Structure formats: C-alpha cells, structure tokens
Amino acid sequence: MLSSLDIQRAKNSLFEAEQRCALAQIEYETEQMKFNELLGLPFDQEVILTERLLLDFSPLQPIWLSALNRL
C-alpha cells in the first residue's frame, strides 16, 4: 500500500520531470534558432539534416585558377 508521502514524492518527481522537459524544449528551440542564424536562414525555418547536401551547388573557380588554365 502506498503512503501519502510516496504519492506526494511521485507527484513531485513527475512535476520536476515535466519542468525539465519544458526547459529542454526551450533550449532545443534556442539552439535551432542559433543554427539558422549561423546559416543565414529565418529563425522559424525547419532544417532537416541528412547525410548529404541537397543543394545544386557548383563552386566557382577562382579567377587566377581559370587564368592559369588558359596558359
């Protein structure tokens, strides 16, 4: 049989866990916004990280390199 003290401890543990969960959610959202800021994206844009980049990106050759190729 559970005592009222055991029930109160369980309620307190649940309350603390809910508070830690809420704090972790805030910290996660803050880190997401910092990451988006670093990338120059809007704060609320969702970024899905994958194993590869999903960008059609071809880097530009430096001018001096293309000049050397013409020699």
GIFEN-V848243 format. One line per field, one symbol per residue. ss: DSSP state (a for helix, b for strand, c for the rest). phi: phi as a letter, one per 40 degrees, with the letter a starting at -180 (. if undefined). burial: # if it has 16 or more other C-alpha atoms within 10 Angstrom, else .. Layout:
ss=???
phi=???
burial=???
This chain:
ss=cccaaaaaaaaaaaaaaaaaaaaaaaaaaaaaaaaaaaacccccccccccccccccccccccaaaaaaacc
phi=.cccccccccccccdccccccccccccccccccccccccgbddcccbbcbcbcbbcbbccccdcccccccc
burial=...............................##..#......#............................
